[in-house]
Amino acid sequence: MGPIRELRNIDFTVKSEPWTEQELVDFRILMATI
Amino acid sequence: MQVTDRDKSQLKKSLWQFNWIKELNDKSKCVCRLTTVNKPTIIQGLISIEDLNDRIFMHLIESAKFNNGKNKMYLGVFGNLVAYARMVSVDQGYDGFLAFDAKTELIKHYEDSLGATDFRGLKMFIKPVAASKLISQYFKS
């Protein structure tokens, strides 16, 4: 399997915002189920 | 490789979309750079990650300007940086869990290219299975 296909005309970036306490709690519950 | 003060000259605001100097000064985060073997002093891309005790959170990821646009020099800079974050997550015992926020227009691309899953709105995560694929694709043993 080769590298992940990355399109030339799309620039990937990530800029995250702080998650709320509720989002963190809900995400940890989700992680526990995976 | 972790960014050090010696790399600051390559982190000028004019060279990047995000303020990497500010990120570097935030001690809760680890800023790492991607370089090539034949040009180890040229930063191809940057990532800022934070250890949240149960996963690695990706705050910022950005490719160098010459790796953006239609005539980008290298493909795969972003994937390599995410794969590195995945390796850190595995090393820390988090089973490769990664979390980050996506831009609306890129959600589908992250789902397709990274195997990321939507959590809430723009919040996304990469599960251990998807993260393993990243590792095997970018870090051949």
Backbone of each chain as nested JSON, in Angstrom:
{
  "chains": [
    {"id": "A", "residues": [
      {"number": 1, "name": "MET", "atoms": {"N": [0.849, -1.206, 0.0], "CA": [0.0, 0.0, 0.0], "C": [0.872, 1.24, 0.0]}},
      {"number": 2, "name": "GLY", "atoms": {"N": [0.588, 2.172, -0.892], "CA": [1.416, 3.37, -1.014], "C": [1.0, 4.442, -0.034]}},
      {"number": 3, "name": "PRO", "atoms": {"N": [1.66, 5.611, -0.074], "CA": [1.311, 6.722, 0.823], "C": [-0.113, 7.195, 0.565]}},
      {"number": 4, "name": "ILE", "atoms": {"N": [-0.65, 7.934, 1.521], "CA": [-1.993, 8.481, 1.414], "C": [-2.047, 9.448, 0.245]}},
      {"number": 5, "name": "ARG", "atoms": {"N": [-3.092, 9.336, -0.553], "CA": [-3.229, 10.189, -1.716], "C": [-3.472, 11.627, -1.277]}},
      {"number": 6, "name": "GLU", "atoms": {"N": [-2.639, 12.532, -1.741], "CA": [-2.773, 13.94, -1.391], "C": [-2.897, 14.712, -2.681]}},
      {"number": 7, "name": "LEU", "atoms": {"N": [-3.975, 15.465, -2.83], "CA": [-4.236, 16.175, -4.069], "C": [-3.372, 17.419, -4.154]}},
      {"number": 8, "name": "ARG", "atoms": {"N": [-2.897, 17.715, -5.354], "CA": [-2.009, 18.858, -5.519], "C": [-2.717, 20.177, -5.278]}},
      {"number": 9, "name": "ASN", "atoms": {"N": [-4.021, 20.231, -5.564], "CA": [-4.703, 21.519, -5.469], "C": [-5.379, 21.725, -4.122]}},
      {"number": 10, "name": "ILE", "atoms": {"N": [-5.089, 20.854, -3.147], "CA": [-5.674, 21.02, -1.815], "C": [-4.554, 21.089, -0.785]}},
      {"number": 11, "name": "ASP", "atoms": {"N": [-4.56, 22.156, -0.003], "CA": [-3.541, 22.351, 1.038], "C": [-4.139, 21.986, 2.393]}},
      {"number": 12, "name": "PHE", "atoms": {"N": [-3.62, 20.928, 2.967], "CA": [-4.108, 20.503, 4.269], "C": [-3.444, 21.325, 5.365]}},
      {"number": 13, "name": "THR", "atoms": {"N": [-4.25, 21.844, 6.268], "CA": [-3.733, 22.479, 7.477], "C": [-4.664, 22.092, 8.618]}},
      {"number": 14, "name": "VAL", "atoms": {"N": [-4.165, 22.232, 9.827], "CA": [-4.987, 22.005, 11.01], "C": [-4.782, 23.174, 11.948]}},
      {"number": 15, "name": "LYS", "atoms": {"N": [-5.885, 23.746, 12.411], "CA": [-5.836, 24.792, 13.438], "C": [-6.966, 24.483, 14.414]}},
      {"number": 16, "name": "SER", "atoms": {"N": [-6.601, 23.955, 15.56], "CA": [-7.6, 23.49, 16.517], "C": [-7.957, 24.554, 17.542]}},
      {"number": 17, "name": "GLU", "atoms": {"N": [-9.162, 24.461, 18.039], "CA": [-9.644, 25.333, 19.106], "C": [-9.779, 24.505, 20.386]}},
      {"number": 18, "name": "PRO", "atoms": {"N": [-9.685, 25.146, 21.544], "CA": [-9.841, 24.391, 22.794], "C": [-11.213, 23.721, 22.864]}},
      {"number": 19, "name": "TRP", "atoms": {"N": [-11.229, 22.479, 23.324], "CA": [-12.494, 21.772, 23.48], "C": [-13.104, 22.112, 24.828]}},
      {"number": 20, "name": "THR", "atoms": {"N": [-14.42, 22.137, 24.889], "CA": [-15.105, 22.43, 26.151], "C": [-14.983, 21.211, 27.073]}},
      {"number": 21, "name": "GLU", "atoms": {"N": [-15.268, 21.438, 28.333], "CA": [-15.201, 20.331, 29.294], "C": [-16.175, 19.218, 28.904]}},
      {"number": 22, "name": "GLN", "atoms": {"N": [-17.356, 19.606, 28.46], "CA": [-18.357, 18.612, 28.076], "C": [-17.883, 17.8, 26.87]}},
      {"number": 23, "name": "GLU", "atoms": {"N": [-17.277, 18.485, 25.917], "CA": [-16.765, 17.776, 24.745], "C": [-15.672, 16.8, 25.149]}},
      {"number": 24, "name": "LEU", "atoms": {"N": [-14.828, 17.2, 26.079], "CA": [-13.767, 16.308, 26.55], "C": [-14.36, 15.087, 27.244]}},
      {"number": 25, "name": "VAL", "atoms": {"N": [-15.363, 15.312, 28.07], "CA": [-16.013, 14.206, 28.774], "C": [-16.655, 13.25, 27.771]}},
      {"number": 26, "name": "ASP", "atoms": {"N": [-17.387, 13.821, 26.837], "CA": [-18.084, 12.985, 25.844], "C": [-17.085, 12.228, 24.973]}},
      {"number": 27, "name": "PHE", "atoms": {"N": [-15.975, 12.861, 24.666], "CA": [-14.995, 12.202, 23.822], "C": [-14.334, 11.042, 24.559]}},
      {"number": 28, "name": "ARG", "atoms": {"N": [-14.071, 11.232, 25.845], "CA": [-13.472, 10.145, 26.626], "C": [-14.424, 8.956, 26.721]}},
      {"number": 29, "name": "ILE", "atoms": {"N": [-15.72, 9.235, 26.808], "CA": [-16.706, 8.151, 26.812], "C": [-16.646, 7.419, 25.476]}},
      {"number": 30, "name": "LEU", "atoms": {"N": [-16.555, 8.194, 24.4], "CA": [-16.47, 7.6, 23.066], "C": [-15.217, 6.745, 22.922]}},
      {"number": 31, "name": "MET", "atoms": {"N": [-14.09, 7.254, 23.404], "CA": [-12.833, 6.512, 23.314], "C": [-12.938, 5.182, 24.047]}},
      {"number": 32, "name": "ALA", "atoms": {"N": [-13.65, 5.187, 25.152], "CA": [-13.761, 3.968, 25.95], "C": [-14.564, 2.89, 25.224]}},
      {"number": 33, "name": "THR", "atoms": {"N": [-15.393, 3.307, 24.29], "CA": [-16.228, 2.336, 23.598], "C": [-15.565, 1.784, 22.348]}},
      {"number": 34, "name": "ILE", "atoms": {"N": [-14.47, 2.41, 21.932], "CA": [-13.815, 1.984, 20.69], "C": [-12.855, 0.835, 20.976]}}
    ]},
    {"id": "B", "residues": [
      {"number": 1, "name": "MET", "atoms": {"N": [11.37, 15.658, 14.087], "CA": [12.379, 16.173, 15.004], "C": [11.846, 17.453, 15.659]}},
      {"number": 2, "name": "GLN", "atoms": {"N": [12.1, 17.574, 16.948], "CA": [11.563, 18.732, 17.658], "C": [12.241, 20.016, 17.208]}},
      {"number": 3, "name": "VAL", "atoms": {"N": [11.442, 21.076, 17.08], "CA": [11.967, 22.389, 16.702], "C": [12.714, 22.982, 17.89]}},
      {"number": 4, "name": "THR", "atoms": {"N": [13.848, 23.604, 17.61], "CA": [14.629, 24.243, 18.675], "C": [14.782, 25.732, 18.361]}},
      {"number": 5, "name": "ASP", "atoms": {"N": [15.403, 26.45, 19.252], "CA": [15.61, 27.883, 19.04], "C": [16.436, 28.15, 17.784]}},
      {"number": 6, "name": "ARG", "atoms": {"N": [17.274, 27.188, 17.402], "CA": [18.097, 27.376, 16.211], "C": [17.253, 27.44, 14.944]}},
      {"number": 7, "name": "ASP", "atoms": {"N": [16.045, 26.894, 15.018], "CA": [15.165, 26.885, 13.839], "C": [14.342, 28.164, 13.726]}},
      {"number": 8, "name": "LYS", "atoms": {"N": [14.452, 29.043, 14.705], "CA": [13.562, 30.211, 14.753], "C": [13.641, 31.073, 13.503]}},
      {"number": 9, "name": "SER", "atoms": {"N": [14.796, 31.131, 12.883], "CA": [14.924, 31.967, 11.681], "C": [14.024, 31.465, 10.56]}},
      {"number": 10, "name": "GLN", "atoms": {"N": [13.682, 30.19, 10.591], "CA": [12.798, 29.626, 9.565], "C": [11.326, 29.709, 9.965]}},
      {"number": 11, "name": "LEU", "atoms": {"N": [11.045, 30.28, 11.134], "CA": [9.669, 30.338, 11.631], "C": [9.072, 31.737, 11.535]}},
      {"number": 12, "name": "LYS", "atoms": {"N": [9.71, 32.609, 10.754], "CA": [9.214, 33.987, 10.637], "C": [7.776, 33.981, 10.155]}},
      {"number": 13, "name": "LYS", "atoms": {"N": [7.002, 34.978, 10.606], "CA": [5.579, 35.075, 10.253], "C": [5.372, 35.143, 8.751]}},
      {"number": 14, "name": "SER", "atoms": {"N": [6.335, 35.728, 8.052], "CA": [6.173, 35.887, 6.61], "C": [6.251, 34.554, 5.87]}},
      {"number": 15, "name": "LEU", "atoms": {"N": [6.819, 33.553, 6.528], "CA": [7.012, 32.257, 5.878], "C": [5.88, 31.273, 6.169]}},
      {"number": 16, "name": "TRP", "atoms": {"N": [5.046, 31.598, 7.167], "CA": [4.02, 30.641, 7.588], "C": [2.685, 31.343, 7.819]}},
      {"number": 17, "name": "GLN", "atoms": {"N": [1.628, 30.558, 7.712], "CA": [0.299, 31.082, 7.968], "C": [0.079, 31.257, 9.477]}},
      {"number": 18, "name": "PHE", "atoms": {"N": [0.568, 30.323, 10.253], "CA": [0.345, 30.339, 11.701], "C": [1.56, 30.905, 12.436]}},
      {"number": 19, "name": "ASN", "atoms": {"N": [1.325, 31.348, 13.662], "CA": [2.396, 31.92, 14.469], "C": [3.12, 30.801, 15.204]}},
      {"number": 20, "name": "TRP", "atoms": {"N": [4.19, 30.287, 14.607], "CA": [4.91, 29.148, 15.178], "C": [5.842, 29.561, 16.306]}},
      {"number": 21, "name": "ILE", "atoms": {"N": [6.262, 30.81, 16.319], "CA": [7.077, 31.297, 17.429], "C": [6.263, 31.248, 18.717]}},
      {"number": 22, "name": "LYS", "atoms": {"N": [5.026, 31.696, 18.637], "CA": [4.116, 31.658, 19.792], "C": [3.911, 30.209, 20.232]}},
      {"number": 23, "name": "GLU", "atoms": {"N": [3.749, 29.333, 19.265], "CA": [3.519, 27.914, 19.565], "C": [4.743, 27.314, 20.241]}},
      {"number": 24, "name": "LEU", "atoms": {"N": [5.908, 27.702, 19.751], "CA": [7.158, 27.182, 20.304], "C": [7.34, 27.636, 21.753]}},
      {"number": 25, "name": "ASN", "atoms": {"N": [6.847, 28.828, 22.066], "CA": [6.996, 29.369, 23.409], "C": [5.983, 28.796, 24.396]}},
      {"number": 26, "name": "ASP", "atoms": {"N": [4.994, 28.071, 23.902], "CA": [3.994, 27.441, 24.771], "C": [4.548, 26.088, 25.224]}},
      {"number": 27, "name": "LYS", "atoms": {"N": [4.938, 26.017, 26.474], "CA": [5.626, 24.823, 26.974], "C": [4.721, 23.605, 27.115]}},
      {"number": 28, "name": "SER", "atoms": {"N": [3.414, 23.797, 26.983], "CA": [2.507, 22.639, 27.057], "C": [2.475, 21.885, 25.73]}},
      {"number": 29, "name": "LYS", "atoms": {"N": [3.073, 22.498, 24.71], "CA": [3.021, 21.894, 23.383], "C": [4.417, 21.511, 22.905]}},
      {"number": 30, "name": "CYS", "atoms": {"N": [4.425, 20.553, 22.008], "CA": [5.668, 20.125, 21.385], "C": [5.574, 20.46, 19.9]}},
      {"number": 31, "name": "VAL", "atoms": {"N": [6.495, 21.252, 19.414], "CA": [6.496, 21.622, 18.004], "C": [7.587, 20.812, 17.311]}},
      {"number": 32, "name": "CYS", "atoms": {"N": [7.173, 20.099, 16.267], "CA": [8.12, 19.251, 15.547], "C": [8.15, 19.624, 14.078]}},
      {"number": 33, "name": "ARG", "atoms": {"N": [9.293, 19.383, 13.464], "CA": [9.47, 19.741, 12.054], "C": [9.733, 18.505, 11.217]}},
      {"number": 34, "name": "LEU", "atoms": {"N": [9.332, 18.603, 9.965], "CA": [9.597, 17.543, 8.997], "C": [10.657, 18.053, 8.033]}},
      {"number": 35, "name": "THR", "atoms": {"N": [11.693, 17.256, 7.844], "CA": [12.725, 17.618, 6.877], "C": [12.987, 16.426, 5.971]}},
      {"number": 36, "name": "THR", "atoms": {"N": [13.773, 16.62, 4.957], "CA": [14.163, 15.516, 4.096], "C": [15.58, 15.086, 4.445]}},
      {"number": 37, "name": "VAL", "atoms": {"N": [15.925, 13.889, 4.038], "CA": [17.253, 13.351, 4.333], "C": [18.329, 14.179, 3.638]}},
      {"number": 38, "name": "ASN", "atoms": {"N": [18.054, 14.552, 2.381], "CA": [19.087, 15.271, 1.637], "C": [19.136, 16.764, 1.944]}},
      {"number": 39, "name": "LYS", "atoms": {"N": [18.094, 17.287, 2.615], "CA": [18.118, 18.695, 3.03], "C": [17.598, 18.812, 4.46]}},
      {"number": 40, "name": "PRO", "atoms": {"N": [18.36, 18.343, 5.418], "CA": [17.876, 18.254, 6.799], "C": [17.696, 19.594, 7.504]}},
      {"number": 41, "name": "THR", "atoms": {"N": [18.195, 20.671, 6.928], "CA": [18.053, 21.975, 7.581], "C": [16.857, 22.754, 7.053]}},
      {"number": 42, "name": "ILE", "atoms": {"N": [16.197, 22.255, 6.024], "CA": [15.039, 22.954, 5.443], "C": [13.773, 22.339, 6.004]}},
      {"number": 43, "name": "ILE", "atoms": {"N": [12.941, 23.18, 6.621], "CA": [11.697, 22.691, 7.224], "C": [10.628, 22.551, 6.149]}},
      {"number": 44, "name": "GLN", "atoms": {"N": [10.146, 21.342, 5.966], "CA": [9.108, 21.054, 4.96], "C": [7.703, 21.253, 5.531]}},
      {"number": 45, "name": "GLY", "atoms": {"N": [7.573, 21.072, 6.833], "CA": [6.276, 21.227, 7.489], "C": [6.449, 21.22, 8.994]}},
      {"number": 46, "name": "LEU", "atoms": {"N": [5.412, 21.695, 9.691], "CA": [5.464, 21.791, 11.147], "C": [4.195, 21.238, 11.761]}},
      {"number": 47, "name": "ILE", "atoms": {"N": [4.334, 20.694, 12.963], "CA": [3.181, 20.227, 13.711], "C": [3.351, 20.591, 15.176]}},
      {"number": 48, "name": "SER", "atoms": {"N": [2.253, 20.995, 15.794], "CA": [2.245, 21.285, 17.227], "C": [1.302, 20.301, 17.887]}},
      {"number": 49, "name": "ILE", "atoms": {"N": [1.821, 19.533, 18.838], "CA": [1.0, 18.52, 19.508], "C": [1.058, 18.701, 21.015]}},
      {"number": 50, "name": "GLU", "atoms": {"N": [0.029, 18.198, 21.664], "CA": [-0.035, 18.261, 23.12], "C": [-0.472, 16.914, 23.655]}},
      {"number": 51, "name": "ASP", "atoms": {"N": [0.192, 16.469, 24.687], "CA": [-0.15, 15.212, 25.339], "C": [-1.265, 15.476, 26.35]}},
      {"number": 52, "name": "LEU", "atoms": {"N": [-2.452, 14.918, 26.1], "CA": [-3.602, 15.139, 26.969], "C": [-3.867, 13.958, 27.887]}},
      {"number": 53, "name": "ASN", "atoms": {"N": [-2.84, 13.149, 28.127], "CA": [-2.888, 12.038, 29.081], "C": [-3.707, 10.835, 28.633]}},
      {"number": 54, "name": "ASP", "atoms": {"N": [-4.483, 10.987, 27.579], "CA": [-5.171, 9.811, 27.042], "C": [-5.161, 9.815, 25.517]}},
      {"number": 55, "name": "ARG", "atoms": {"N": [-4.611, 10.857, 24.937], "CA": [-4.5, 10.983, 23.485], "C": [-3.545, 12.142, 23.174]}},
      {"number": 56, "name": "ILE", "atoms": {"N": [-3.136, 12.167, 21.931], "CA": [-2.356, 13.302, 21.451], "C": [-3.289, 14.227, 20.703]}},
      {"number": 57, "name": "PHE", "atoms": {"N": [-3.268, 15.491, 21.04], "CA": [-4.095, 16.489, 20.391], "C": [-3.228, 17.297, 19.443]}},
      {"number": 58, "name": "MET", "atoms": {"N": [-3.666, 17.407, 18.202], "CA": [-2.904, 18.142, 17.199], "C": [-3.451, 19.566, 17.133]}},
      {"number": 59, "name": "HIS", "atoms": {"N": [-2.66, 20.519, 17.593], "CA": [-3.111, 21.91, 17.615], "C": [-2.972, 22.581, 16.26]}},
      {"number": 60, "name": "LEU", "atoms": {"N": [-1.792, 22.47, 15.687], "CA": [-1.528, 23.107, 14.403], "C": [-0.736, 22.163, 13.512]}},
      {"number": 61, "name": "ILE", "atoms": {"N": [-1.048, 22.164, 12.257], "CA": [-0.244, 21.464, 11.256], "C": [-0.198, 22.359, 10.029]}},
      {"number": 62, "name": "GLU", "atoms": {"N": [0.985, 22.523, 9.494], "CA": [1.125, 23.375, 8.31], "C": [2.321, 22.934, 7.484]}},
      {"number": 63, "name": "SER", "atoms": {"N": [2.115, 22.931, 6.179], "CA": [3.22, 22.649, 5.259], "C": [3.911, 23.96, 4.917]}},
      {"number": 64, "name": "ALA", "atoms": {"N": [5.183, 23.904, 4.616], "CA": [5.916, 25.095, 4.182], "C": [5.27, 25.633, 2.908]}},
      {"number": 65, "name": "LYS", "atoms": {"N": [5.43, 26.939, 2.669], "CA": [4.753, 27.574, 1.532], "C": [5.087, 26.907, 0.211]}},
      {"number": 66, "name": "PHE", "atoms": {"N": [6.311, 26.434, 0.047], "CA": [6.686, 25.821, -1.219], "C": [6.096, 24.407, -1.357]}},
      {"number": 67, "name": "ASN", "atoms": {"N": [5.426, 23.923, -0.321], "CA": [4.721, 22.647, -0.387], "C": [3.216, 22.839, -0.432]}},
      {"number": 68, "name": "ASN", "atoms": {"N": [2.788, 24.048, -0.793], "CA": [1.37, 24.337, -0.954], "C": [1.075, 24.706, -2.4]}},
      {"number": 69, "name": "GLY", "atoms": {"N": [-0.194, 24.683, -2.752], "CA": [-0.594, 25.092, -4.089], "C": [-0.411, 23.988, -5.116]}},
      {"number": 70, "name": "LYS", "atoms": {"N": [-0.721, 24.318, -6.337], "CA": [-0.677, 23.327, -7.416], "C": [0.74, 22.862, -7.7]}},
      {"number": 71, "name": "ASN", "atoms": {"N": [1.695, 23.714, -7.463], "CA": [3.087, 23.371, -7.79], "C": [3.896, 22.995, -6.555]}},
      {"number": 72, "name": "LYS", "atoms": {"N": [3.226, 22.388, -5.597], "CA": [3.925, 22.035, -4.365], "C": [5.106, 21.128, -4.668]}},
      {"number": 73, "name": "MET", "atoms": {"N": [6.176, 21.349, -3.922], "CA": [7.385, 20.591, -4.168], "C": [7.204, 19.132, -3.749]}},
      {"number": 74, "name": "TYR", "atoms": {"N": [6.657, 18.928, -2.572], "CA": [6.48, 17.574, -2.064], "C": [5.026, 17.326, -1.687]}},
      {"number": 75, "name": "LEU", "atoms": {"N": [4.541, 16.144, -2.076], "CA": [3.274, 15.665, -1.564], "C": [3.566, 14.862, -0.304]}},
      {"number": 76, "name": "GLY", "atoms": {"N": [2.59, 14.73, 0.56], "CA": [2.739, 13.848, 1.704], "C": [3.299, 14.483, 2.956]}},
      {"number": 77, "name": "VAL", "atoms": {"N": [3.548, 15.785, 2.91], "CA": [4.093, 16.44, 4.116], "C": [3.087, 16.316, 5.267]}},
      {"number": 78, "name": "PHE", "atoms": {"N": [1.842, 16.633, 4.969], "CA": [0.804, 16.568, 5.989], "C": [0.655, 15.149, 6.545]}},
      {"number": 79, "name": "GLY", "atoms": {"N": [0.581, 14.188, 5.664], "CA": [0.425, 12.801, 6.106], "C": [1.576, 12.335, 6.985]}},
      {"number": 80, "name": "ASN", "atoms": {"N": [2.782, 12.739, 6.617], "CA": [3.955, 12.393, 7.419], "C": [3.875, 12.989, 8.82]}},
      {"number": 81, "name": "LEU", "atoms": {"N": [3.423, 14.227, 8.895], "CA": [3.332, 14.888, 10.199], "C": [2.271, 14.221, 11.067]}},
      {"number": 82, "name": "VAL", "atoms": {"N": [1.151, 13.866, 10.48], "CA": [0.095, 13.196, 11.246], "C": [0.57, 11.804, 11.67]}},
      {"number": 83, "name": "ALA", "atoms": {"N": [1.268, 11.122, 10.785], "CA": [1.788, 9.797, 11.131], "C": [2.771, 9.887, 12.292]}},
      {"number": 84, "name": "TYR", "atoms": {"N": [3.551, 10.949, 12.322], "CA": [4.473, 11.146, 13.435], "C": [3.694, 11.326, 14.739]}},
      {"number": 85, "name": "ALA", "atoms": {"N": [2.632, 12.123, 14.7], "CA": [1.806, 12.32, 15.892], "C": [1.213, 10.997, 16.355]}},
      {"number": 86, "name": "ARG", "atoms": {"N": [0.844, 10.183, 15.387], "CA": [0.31, 8.856, 15.71], "C": [1.363, 8.02, 16.439]}},
      {"number": 87, "name": "MET", "atoms": {"N": [2.624, 8.083, 15.969], "CA": [3.703, 7.336, 16.608], "C": [3.91, 7.802, 18.046]}},
      {"number": 88, "name": "VAL", "atoms": {"N": [3.831, 9.103, 18.253], "CA": [3.963, 9.643, 19.613], "C": [2.831, 9.102, 20.483]}},
      {"number": 89, "name": "SER", "atoms": {"N": [1.627, 9.055, 19.926], "CA": [0.473, 8.545, 20.665], "C": [0.677, 7.082, 21.059]}},
      {"number": 90, "name": "VAL", "atoms": {"N": [1.224, 6.304, 20.139], "CA": [1.492, 4.888, 20.438], "C": [2.562, 4.776, 21.517]}},
      {"number": 91, "name": "ASP", "atoms": {"N": [3.63, 5.551, 21.362], "CA": [4.736, 5.509, 22.328], "C": [4.287, 5.887, 23.733]}},
      {"number": 92, "name": "GLN", "atoms": {"N": [3.288, 6.76, 23.804], "CA": [2.778, 7.206, 25.103], "C": [1.739, 6.235, 25.673]}},
      {"number": 93, "name": "GLY", "atoms": {"N": [1.408, 5.206, 24.917], "CA": [0.447, 4.216, 25.402], "C": [-1.0, 4.571, 25.151]}},
      {"number": 94, "name": "TYR", "atoms": {"N": [-1.237, 5.452, 24.167], "CA": [-2.606, 5.894, 23.901], "C": [-3.231, 5.166, 22.71]}},
      {"number": 95, "name": "ASP", "atoms": {"N": [-2.601, 4.072, 22.31], "CA": [-3.146, 3.262, 21.215], "C": [-3.28, 4.026, 19.9]}},
      {"number": 96, "name": "GLY", "atoms": {"N": [-2.587, 5.109, 19.768], "CA": [-2.629, 5.835, 18.498], "C": [-3.756, 6.829, 18.369]}},
      {"number": 97, "name": "PHE", "atoms": {"N": [-4.491, 7.059, 19.428], "CA": [-5.583, 8.025, 19.358], "C": [-5.047, 9.426, 19.093]}},
      {"number": 98, "name": "LEU", "atoms": {"N": [-5.647, 10.082, 18.119], "CA": [-5.331, 11.469, 17.811], "C": [-6.629, 12.245, 17.741]}},
      {"number": 99, "name": "ALA", "atoms": {"N": [-6.6, 13.51, 18.114], "CA": [-7.771, 14.366, 17.979], "C": [-7.341, 15.717, 17.434]}},
      {"number": 100, "name": "PHE", "atoms": {"N": [-8.236, 16.343, 16.709], "CA": [-7.94, 17.66, 16.15], "C": [-9.235, 18.298, 15.667]}},
      {"number": 101, "name": "ASP", "atoms": {"N": [-9.164, 19.565, 15.277], "CA": [-10.292, 20.264, 14.668], "C": [-10.013, 20.447, 13.182]}},
      {"number": 102, "name": "ALA", "atoms": {"N": [-11.044, 20.279, 12.395], "CA": [-10.881, 20.385, 10.946], "C": [-11.578, 21.633, 10.417]}},
      {"number": 103, "name": "LYS", "atoms": {"N": [-11.115, 22.089, 9.265], "CA": [-11.861, 23.137, 8.547], "C": [-13.032, 22.438, 7.855]}},
      {"number": 104, "name": "THR", "atoms": {"N": [-14.159, 23.114, 7.779], "CA": [-15.356, 22.516, 7.197], "C": [-15.091, 21.892, 5.832]}},
      {"number": 105, "name": "GLU", "atoms": {"N": [-14.389, 22.639, 4.998], "CA": [-14.204, 22.175, 3.628], "C": [-13.221, 21.019, 3.503]}},
      {"number": 106, "name": "LEU", "atoms": {"N": [-12.528, 20.706, 4.581], "CA": [-11.543, 19.632, 4.529], "C": [-11.977, 18.365, 5.258]}},
      {"number": 107, "name": "ILE", "atoms": {"N": [-13.138, 18.384, 5.892], "CA": [-13.59, 17.229, 6.669], "C": [-13.603, 15.961, 5.831]}},
      {"number": 108, "name": "LYS", "atoms": {"N": [-14.189, 16.062, 4.649], "CA": [-14.29, 14.879, 3.776], "C": [-12.893, 14.383, 3.389]}},
      {"number": 109, "name": "HIS", "atoms": {"N": [-11.991, 15.326, 3.132], "CA": [-10.636, 14.93, 2.747], "C": [-9.927, 14.239, 3.9]}},
      {"number": 110, "name": "TYR", "atoms": {"N": [-10.132, 14.718, 5.12], "CA": [-9.516, 14.071, 6.271], "C": [-10.106, 12.682, 6.494]}},
      {"number": 111, "name": "GLU", "atoms": {"N": [-11.397, 12.546, 6.24], "CA": [-12.025, 11.226, 6.382], "C": [-11.421, 10.263, 5.37]}},
      {"number": 112, "name": "ASP", "atoms": {"N": [-11.264, 10.736, 4.138], "CA": [-10.769, 9.87, 3.064], "C": [-9.277, 9.606, 3.177]}},
      {"number": 113, "name": "SER", "atoms": {"N": [-8.51, 10.649, 3.477], "CA": [-7.052, 10.506, 3.42], "C": [-6.448, 10.014, 4.73]}},
      {"number": 114, "name": "LEU", "atoms": {"N": [-7.049, 10.365, 5.87], "CA": [-6.481, 9.988, 7.154], "C": [-7.287, 8.903, 7.866]}},
      {"number": 115, "name": "GLY", "atoms": {"N": [-8.48, 8.605, 7.339], "CA": [-9.341, 7.686, 8.071], "C": [-9.901, 8.329, 9.326]}},
      {"number": 116, "name": "ALA", "atoms": {"N": [-9.941, 9.661, 9.346], "CA": [-10.445, 10.371, 10.515], "C": [-11.965, 10.239, 10.594]}},
      {"number": 117, "name": "THR", "atoms": {"N": [-12.469, 10.322, 11.81], "CA": [-13.902, 10.201, 12.061], "C": [-14.398, 11.492, 12.688]}},
      {"number": 118, "name": "ASP", "atoms": {"N": [-15.552, 11.914, 12.242], "CA": [-16.152, 13.122, 12.785], "C": [-16.688, 12.862, 14.186]}},
      {"number": 119, "name": "PHE", "atoms": {"N": [-16.416, 13.756, 15.103], "CA": [-16.916, 13.616, 16.476], "C": [-18.077, 14.568, 16.716]}},
      {"number": 120, "name": "ARG", "atoms": {"N": [-17.793, 15.851, 16.698], "CA": [-18.843, 16.861, 16.866], "C": [-18.508, 18.026, 15.946]}},
      {"number": 121, "name": "GLY", "atoms": {"N": [-19.305, 18.214, 14.949], "CA": [-19.057, 19.354, 14.063], "C": [-17.699, 19.259, 13.428]}},
      {"number": 122, "name": "LEU", "atoms": {"N": [-16.797, 20.164, 13.806], "CA": [-15.477, 20.197, 13.192], "C": [-14.459, 19.345, 13.947]}},
      {"number": 123, "name": "LYS", "atoms": {"N": [-14.892, 18.743, 15.037], "CA": [-13.963, 17.959, 15.85], "C": [-13.828, 16.563, 15.254]}},
      {"number": 124, "name": "MET", "atoms": {"N": [-12.593, 16.149, 15.104], "CA": [-12.348, 14.859, 14.488], "C": [-11.329, 14.072, 15.305]}},
      {"number": 125, "name": "PHE", "atoms": {"N": [-11.316, 12.764, 15.077], "CA": [-10.321, 11.943, 15.739], "C": [-9.909, 10.812, 14.802]}},
      {"number": 126, "name": "ILE", "atoms": {"N": [-8.756, 10.264, 15.1], "CA": [-8.253, 9.136, 14.332], "C": [-8.155, 7.956, 15.281]}},
      {"number": 127, "name": "LYS", "atoms": {"N": [-8.866, 6.888, 14.943], "CA": [-8.913, 5.7, 15.78], "C": [-7.643, 4.883, 15.605]}},
      {"number": 128, "name": "PRO", "atoms": {"N": [-7.361, 4.005, 16.537], "CA": [-6.151, 3.19, 16.442], "C": [-5.997, 2.424, 15.13]}},
      {"number": 129, "name": "VAL", "atoms": {"N": [-7.051, 1.853, 14.598], "CA": [-6.94, 1.088, 13.345], "C": [-6.507, 1.998, 12.212]}},
      {"number": 130, "name": "ALA", "atoms": {"N": [-7.182, 3.152, 12.093], "CA": [-6.822, 4.102, 11.032], "C": [-5.425, 4.625, 11.249]}},
      {"number": 131, "name": "ALA", "atoms": {"N": [-5.062, 4.845, 12.508], "CA": [-3.744, 5.374, 12.816], "C": [-2.658, 4.359, 12.439]}},
      {"number": 132, "name": "SER", "atoms": {"N": [-2.951, 3.067, 12.601], "CA": [-1.96, 2.044, 12.242], "C": [-1.652, 2.089, 10.749]}},
      {"number": 133, "name": "LYS", "atoms": {"N": [-2.661, 2.372, 9.951], "CA": [-2.458, 2.468, 8.503], "C": [-1.485, 3.598, 8.189]}},
      {"number": 134, "name": "LEU", "atoms": {"N": [-1.638, 4.706, 8.902], "CA": [-0.756, 5.847, 8.688], "C": [0.688, 5.464, 8.992]}},
      {"number": 135, "name": "ILE", "atoms": {"N": [0.872, 4.793, 10.096], "CA": [2.218, 4.394, 10.509], "C": [2.835, 3.512, 9.438]}},
      {"number": 136, "name": "SER", "atoms": {"N": [2.121, 2.516, 8.991], "CA": [2.684, 1.555, 8.036], "C": [2.949, 2.213, 6.686]}},
      {"number": 137, "name": "GLN", "atoms": {"N": [2.186, 3.224, 6.342], "CA": [2.384, 3.887, 5.058], "C": [3.566, 4.831, 5.067]}},
      {"number": 138, "name": "TYR", "atoms": {"N": [3.818, 5.479, 6.182], "CA": [4.841, 6.5, 6.207], "C": [6.121, 6.094, 6.906]}},
      {"number": 139, "name": "PHE", "atoms": {"N": [6.052, 5.091, 7.744], "CA": [7.242, 4.685, 8.475], "C": [7.492, 3.204, 8.246]}},
      {"number": 140, "name": "LYS", "atoms": {"N": [8.041, 2.896, 7.081], "CA": [8.317, 1.515, 6.729], "C": [9.498, 1.045, 7.562]}},
      {"number": 141, "name": "SER", "atoms": {"N": [9.385, -0.166, 8.126], "CA": [10.463, -0.692, 8.962], "C": [11.502, -1.425, 8.137]}}
    ]}
  ]
}
